[in-house]
């Protein structure tokens, strides 16, 4: 069994183009903010009337929307691709482990794959819906950050730092969601095959690392009937790296 950690690292690399996009958009927005500061700074002091402030905020709104929506589009496209690849690799590898000599490889149906990858709901929402919600929140937070900064006549450095921080946080949210989904699909794919192949018992294997929570550490090495086994992430917590391996 591949450890989930190595697995996540490998598929994480596919996020590289998205991370570049974050950087490009962040610079674009800071550029626009620079222009506003330049326009309203006199004798080294930034002064803006509330009329001008409202006008500038209206003007920058479409840029902020373009950015949050652009990131949404990118994440919406990249996540299913990553999850299909994860499903495909875990399916192939687990299949071979469970059916050593069998030649009649059966693929998972498209419907089943979709159910596991993009169809699964956590708290009533699919991963793509959660991405959409995240970007809607990001959009409104960016608007608010900029509005408050300009209103309070913060220095350009402080405003830039605030925007950089907002992008940094959003990038982490996107990476966490992706990692979580990789782990979830890994486990869900293995589970389908275990059940298909009549696996009766599974063993919980925790990724024992510095920040393993007590709950997962306690579950480590425990053996369950497959029907009663807790499911990593779903039964534990986000960013859980635990897996179930077949016993008999
Ligand atoms: Zn865990």
Boltz pocket constraint, residues with backbone or C-beta under 6 A from the ligand:
constraints:
  - pocket:
      binder: B
      contacts: [[A, 206], [A, 207], [A, 216], [A, 232], [A, 236], [A, 239], [A, 240], [A, 241], [A, 242]]
      max_distance: 6.0
